[in-house]
Structure formats: structure tokens, C-alpha cells
Amino acid sequence: LRGSIQFLADLGTGAASSRLFAQLEQAGARRQAGLLFIRLGVIRATIVALLVAGTLADPDAVAKLLGLRPDERYFLPLMLAIGACDVAAALGYYVLHALLAQRLINRVTLGATVLQPALVAGAAFGGLGLRGILYALFAVSLGRMLLLNHAAVRRIRGFEETGRDLERLGAVYSRVAATAALGKASSWVHSRQLLTLVAIASTSRAEVAVFALGYDIAHQLVALASGPANNVVLSRIATVTGDEAATRRIFRNAFRALALSVVPTALILVAAAQGLIPALFGAEYGDAVAYIYVIAPALAAELALSISATGLMLARDDLLRPYSVVRGVVLVLGSVYFVLGSIDLLALTAVMMATRLAGAVALHVAIRRRAGFGIDVSWFLRLAAVAVAAGGLSTSILLLLPPGLVLGLVLPGFALVLLLAGVRALRLVTSGDLDMASRVSAAGGRLLSRLIRPAYPV
């Protein structure tokens, strides 16, 4: 429910907020940025008010929809309070995201990640029941909201004031938000949520559960690896849209940083799956390994391609229409699942990932046609070849040794060492890759610097 509220409130507005606040800082428009922050806050307050009004209009119907008993009605006001905090926190998050305050965001996120389960566990073990758990969730959401928005306001007050405002701010915001919303909708129709709804009618619940496990593990880990770079691509490009050379450099470095993050993650997951999944979840979930083999590599390629392309296209007005066309086609292709819903779920998963990957490739084709530049395809193919070779060599060990927990822990490390050795041997990391990596994570920059192979004179 929290996720649904957040999705509806943020539908497309995150990308629009990130672009505009980055450009307002660049232009030195402190007054305009402050007014925009207030207006966006009013919009989010209105969304919360509508949610509250809808609940108060017929609380019995809402309680019935959520399956609440009469003695559980306290869930509604607490859930609305948590949702309101999440909606408000997102505004501060997107401002800080735009201003490249990733390290601050990471600290707040880490604090919430540690504190929330601790408070929830304390409420549960203290006998406070669901009510206590909800109060714990509310406390963490409220703290996160206050910290993020306080930091965002402080950063906005630190803007220069040159007296030069950006023109057509509302029109740009609306256009970018609508375009990004289309992209989110096209992503949703090619996700586990829709595929599960389609497959549940013709597939056993056990098989759907196996698919859900494989998808969630692959998606959460690979998406987690792409998250830090994802949070800076749009903002970085938005500040240099008038500088073609800088735009090309940031775009290509962003793609390389993403690829160097997600490809090793997918490789580790593929290498570990055969040993870890049955050991951790039981033999009945062993078939989830096949889903991970299909999803993880395709997802790594898709995220590296789509995140870099989306960041560029939403930052430039001349690329918004091509982005909408590609995403619109991908959205329509979601109807194929209703036609193929009766086929094997693993095959349907392969169709989903192929469609997502094709859509990401199409974005780069549109960029090359409209903007005249693109990524280094040969570099990505070499990285993929090294990953396939490392994965093949490491998983061949499974032919000699029985799978198990120990092998599942050791094998990924062996695969990663092979991959990093190949990356260094082929000089796939250069000094130009360090800028983006250092902005995302100081530790990531130091790691990449160790993979740079110096060119020794002959």
C-alpha cells in the first residue's frame, strides 16, 4: 500500500523535479527554486488531502477492500499518516537528488534501513502488536521526511541569486513529468506485477511463487547496484545541456559506470544461484535458479542502457518526443502477455526480458539518429564477453563439485576475480571513468582506479 501511494504521487514528477532543480542551481535562481519547492509541496499536500478525503468518504468500503476487521480500523489513519510522510519525503529526496547530494541521501537511507527493522522488532517482541509496528513505521517515515526536506531547504537557500529566472518553468515541468510518467507506465507493464496477474490463471501458484522469488532476487540486487549511478545521470546532464561536448562525455561515462556496476552484480548472482537458492529457500524453490539465469543478465544490460538513455532524453527537450514514441510502443507491446498468457511461465519471462532489452536498445538508436552520438558499443561487447567467459569458467566447477551453500559463497568470488582480471587486462577502465564513479561513491572511485592498467612504454 505504501508503494502504491508513492507510485501514484511520484508518477513522472521525480524526473521533472530533478531536472529543474539542477538547472535552477546552475542558473543561480534561488528565489525561483524556493517558489517551485513551495508549489510542489502544495501539490503533494493536495494529493494527501485527496487520499484522506477519499478514505473518510467511505471508510467502511476502504476497510473492506483492505480486509480489516472492526477492531483493526486504527490501521487507516496510521497508514494515511505514513503515506503522507512518504509523499512529503519524496520532495526533499528529489531536490537532493538533483543537487547531487547522494552521500547525504545514502546516510539518511542507511539510518532508516537500520532503525526501521529495529523499531518494528521492538514493537513486535514488546507485545504492541500491529498498532505498535505501525507507530514504529510512522516514526521512521516522519524522521526521514523531516531530515530530507530540512536538508533540501538548506541546499536551496545556498543557491546563488543572479536575478535570472528560467523561462516556461511550468510548461517544462509538465512536459517532462508527462513523458516520464509514460516511461514508468511502460516499465510497469513489463514487470513481475503484471506478469503475475496474467500467469496466475493458467499457472500453478507454486510455479508463480518460484518465478516471483527469482524475479525479486535478481531485480532487487541488480537494481540496487544501478541505484547510485541512476541518481546522478539526469541531474548531471541537465546542468550541461548547452555544452554538447560535456553532454556526450557525461552520457558515455554514465553508461560505462552503470555497466561496470550491474554486469559484475549479475555475474555474481548467476554464479551464486545454483548453490545458494536451494540451500537458503529449500529444494522446492530450486527452479528459481532458471529464472535468475534468464532475468539477471538481461536486466543488467537493460538497466545500463535504459538508465543512461532516460537520463539524457529527459534532460533535453529535443529528445522528449523520441523517448515518448519508444516508450509508447513498449507500453502497447505489453498486450502480448494476454495473448501468450497460457505458455510456459519461464518462456513468458524470456519474452518480457527480451522486450525490455529491445526497448532499451531502441532508445539508444533514437539518440544516435536524433543527437548524432551514442555509446561505445564495442566496449560494452568486450565487457559482456569477459563476463560470459568468467561466468562460464566459474560455473564449470559445478560439473565437478556438488552444489551447496559453501560452493554458492565461494564461486561468486572466483567469478568476480576472473571478471576484474579481464577488465584490467583489456583496459576497459580508463581515467575518464573515475569522475562519475567518484561522484556516486568515493569507494567506487578508488576501486575503479585499481582496475586502470597503465600503458608501459615499449
N, C-alpha and C positions, 0 to 999 in steps of 0.2 A: 504494500500500500504506500509506503514511503517512497519507493522507487517510482510508482505511477504518478504520485503528486509532483515529484521532482521533474519527471519527464515532461508532464504537461506544462509546468511552469517555465521550463527552460527550453521549450521547443523552438530551437533556432536562435534564441536570444543570447546564448553564451558566446557563439562565434561573433555576432554583431557587436556585443559589448567589448570583447577582446580587441577587435579591430579598431573601434572608435576610441577607446581609452588609450590605446597605444599611439594612435595618430594625434590625439589631443595633447598627450605629453610631449610628443615630438614637436608640435606646433607651439607649445608654451601657452596653452589655452586653459589656465587654471579655473577661471570663472565659468567657462562653458562646461568643463569637466564636472565641476561641482553641481551645476544645474542638471546635467544629464544624470548624475548619480541620484539626485533627489527625485527626478522624474521616474527613473527606473525603480526606485524604492516605492514610489506611489503605485506604480503598475503592479508590483509584486504584492503590495498591501491589498490592492483591489482583488487580485487573484485569491488571496487568503480569505478576504471578506466574502467572496462568492462561494468558496468552499464551505465556510461556516454557515452562510445563509442557506445553501442547498441542504446541509445537514439538519439545520433547525427547522426547515420547511416540513420535513417528514422524517424525524429521527427513527421512527419505528421501521420504515422501509429500509433505511440505511443499516440499522441494526440487523434486520433480517437478511439483507444482502451479505453482510459480514459474518453471519451465523452466530450472533451474540445472544446469550441468554439474558433474561431480565436483570439478573444480578451482575452482569458484565457491561452495563451501559456506561460505566465510567470510562470505558475504552475510548468512546467517541471524542469527548473533549480533550483527553490526553493525546490521542492520535492527531487531532487537529493542531494542538499546540506544537507537537513535534514536527508536523508538516510545515507549519508556519515558520519555525526556526530554520528548517532546511531550505525553504524557499528564500528566506532573507539571507541566509549564509551564502547562497549561491551568488548573490550580487557582489558581495565582498570578494569571493573567490575569483570571479571573472575579472574584476578590476585588478587584483594582484597578479592574476594570470597574464593580463595584458601588459603589466608593468614588469614582467619577468622576475617577480618575487617568488620564484619557485622554491627556494630554500625555506622561506617563511611558511609557505603553504605546506611544505613537507613536514616542518616541525609541528604545525597545528594538527595535521592529519595523523602524524605519529602519536601525538599526545592523545587524540581522540581514540585512535585504534587501541592504545594500551588501556586507557581509562574506561572505555565503554564496557568491554567484557568483564573488567574487574568490578565495576559497579553492578552490572547485571548479575554476575555470580554472587556478589554480596547480598543482593536483594533476594535471590533465589534461595541461597543457603540460610538467610536470616528469616525465612518463612514469610516474606512480604508478598509472595505470590505475583500474579500478573500485574497488579497495580504497582507494586514496588519496582518491578522490572521496567514498566513504562515511565515511572518517575526517573529512574536511572537514565533511560534513553533521552528523556526530555532534558535532564541536567547537562548531558554531554552535548546535545544539539544546541542548547542555549549558549553554553560556553563557546562552542565552535563559532556560532553566529556572531557573538559579541567580539571575539578576537579577530575574526576575518574582516568584519566591517570597520572595526576601530583601526586596524592596520590599513585598510583601503582608504579611509578618510584621511589618515595621516599622510599617506603617499600622495593623494590628490592635492592636499594643502602644500606639499613640497614642489608642485609644478611651478615652472616659471610663468609669469603673466606678461605676454608680449602685446596684448591687445588685439591679436589676430585670431579671429574665430574661424572654425571650419564651416564651410557653406553646405547647405542642404543636409544637415546632420540627421534630421528625422527621416528624410527620404532614403538616405544611405542605410540607416539603421533598419528600416522596414524592408528594404530590398535584400540586404544581407541576411536578415533573420528569416525571411520567407524562403530564400534559397537554401539556407542551412537546414530549415525545417523539412524541406523536400529531401535533403540528403539523409536526415535522421529517419524519415519515414521509409525510404528505400532500404536503409540498413535494417530496420525492424522486420520488414517482410522476408529478409533472408537471415533470420536468426532462429535460435532454438525455440523461442516463444511460438512463432507461427508454425514452424515445422512440427512441433509437438501437437498443436491443435489439429493439424492435418493428419498426422500419423496415428493419433490415438484411436481413430475409428477403425483402422484396419490392421493395427499392430498391437501385440500384447503389451500390457503395462510393464512387464518385466523388461522387454526389449526397449521400450521408451525410457525406462529408468536407466538402463545401461547407456543409451545414447546421451541422455541428459548429463550423466556423470562424465563421460568422455568429453562432451562439448564444454561443460563448465570448467573442467580442469584445464583443458587446452586454452580456452578463451581467457580465463582469469590470469593464467601465468603469462601468456604471450602478450595480452593487452597490458598487463602490469609492466612488462619490460618496455613497452612503447609509450607508456604514460608520460614520463618526464620529457621526452623529446616532443611528444604531441602537444604539450602545454606551452611550447615556446615558438613553434613554427609560424603560426598565423601572426602572432604579435611581432616577431622579428621581421617578417616580410612586410607587414603593414607599415612599418616605420621607414621603409626604403623604397616604396612603390615608384617614386620618381627617378630612382637610380637603377637603370637596367642591369648594369654590371653587378651591383651589390645584390639585386634580386636573384640573379642567376646563381651567384655564389652561395647565398643562404639556402636557396632551394635545393641545390645539389648537395650541399653539406648536410642539410636536414635529412634528405633521403638516405645518405650514407650513414648518418648517425642512427637513424631508425633501423636500417638493415643490420648494422653491427650490434644492435640491441636485441632485435627479435629473432634473427636467424640462430644465434647461439642458444637462446632460450628454447626455441622449437627443437633444436638438435638435442639438448639435454633432456627435454620431455620425452621425445621419441625413444632415446636410448634408455631412459629410466622406466618407461611404461610397462614393458614386459615383466620386469621384476617387481616393481612397486605396486601396481594396481591390484593384482591378486593377493599380494601379501597384506596390503592395507585395508582393502574393501571386501576380500573374500573371493573364492573361486567363481561365485555366481556373477561377479562383475568383470570377469576376465575378458569378455568380449568388448569391453570399453576400450581396450588397447587398440583394436582395429579402427575405432572411431578417432582415437588420438592420432593414429598414423595418417588418417585422411585429413583431419582438421588442422593439426598443428603446423605442418609445412605450408599448406595453402594459406592459412591465416597469417603466418609470418610475412609471406610475400605480399598478401593483400594489404596488411596494415602499413608496411613500409611504403607501398605505392600510394595507397589512398590517403594516408595522413599527410604526406608531403604534398600531394596534388591538391587536396582540400585546403590546406593552409595557404597555398599560392592563389588558388582560384577565388577563394572568399576574400582575399586581400586586394584583389584587382577587379575593378568594375568591368573591364573588357572581357573577363573570363567567367563572370557570373552566369551568363546565358549558356555557354557551352557546358558548364557544370550542371545547370538545371536540365539540359537536354539529356545528358548521360544518365543522371540520377533518375530522371523521369522514365527512361527506357528500362533501367534496372528495376524500378518500382513496378512497372507493368509486368515484367518478367516473373514477378512473384506469383502471378496467377498460374504458372506452370505447376506449382505444387499441388493445386487442386485437381489437375489433370493426371499427375503422376502419383497421387497420394497412396495408391494401392501397391506400389512397387516396394521392393526391399528398402528398409529404412537406411541401411548403410549406403545403398546406391543413391537414395534421395539426398543424403548428406553430401555425397560427392557432387551431385548436381548443384546443391546450394553453394558449396565452396567454389566450384568452377564458375558459377555465375558471379559471385562476389569478386573473384580474381579477375574475370573478364571485365567487370565494371571498373575496377581499379586501373587496369591497363588502358581502357578506353579514355579515362580521364587524362592520362599522360599523352595519348595520341592527340586528344583535343588541345592540350597545352602546346605540343610541338607544332601543330597546324596553325594555331592562333597566335602564339607568342614567339615561335621560331626557335625555341630551345627546349632541352629536356634533360633527363638523367643520363648517366653513363651506363648504358645497357651492358656493355662488355664487362664492366667492373662488377655489376650485380651477378652476371652469369658466372664469373670466376668465383665469387663468394659462394654462390649456390653450389658450384661444382666441388669446392673444398668441403662444404657442409655435407654434401651427399657422400663424398669419399670418407670423411671422418665417421659419419653415421654407419656406412657400410662396413668399415673396418671394425668398429666397436661392436656392432650388433652381431657380427660373425662369431664373436665369442660365445653367443648364446647357443651356437651349434655344438660347442664343446662342453659347456657347463650348464647345469640345470638352472632355470630362473629362480630367483628368490630375493629376499629383502637385501641381503648383503650385496649380491650382484647388481641389484637395482640402484644401490647407492654408489658403487664403485664405477660401474660402466659409464654413467654420465660424465664423471670426472675425466675418464680416459678419452671419451669423445671430445670433450671441451679442449683438452690439451692438444689433441690432434688438430682440431679446428684452428686454435690460436697459432699453432706452429705453421699451419698452411697459410693463414692470413699474413703472418710475418714474412714467410718465405716468398710469397707472391707480391709483397709490398702493397697490400690492399689498404693499409692505413698510412696516411700522409699527415704532415704538419697542419694542412688545411682542415683536417677533421677535428682538430683539438678545440677550435673555437666553439662550435656548437656543443660538443661534449662537456666542455668546462662550464658553459652557461647552465647546462642542465644539472651537472653534478661534478664537483671537484674531484671526487674519487674516480668517476668515469673518465675524466680527462687524464688523470695520472695513469690509469690502466691503459688507455689507448696510446699514451706516449711510449709505453714499454713495447708496444707492438710495431712501432716505426723502425724499420730496418735501415740503417744508414747506408748510403751508397759509397763504398770504399773505392778509392782510385786504383786503377789497374797499373 
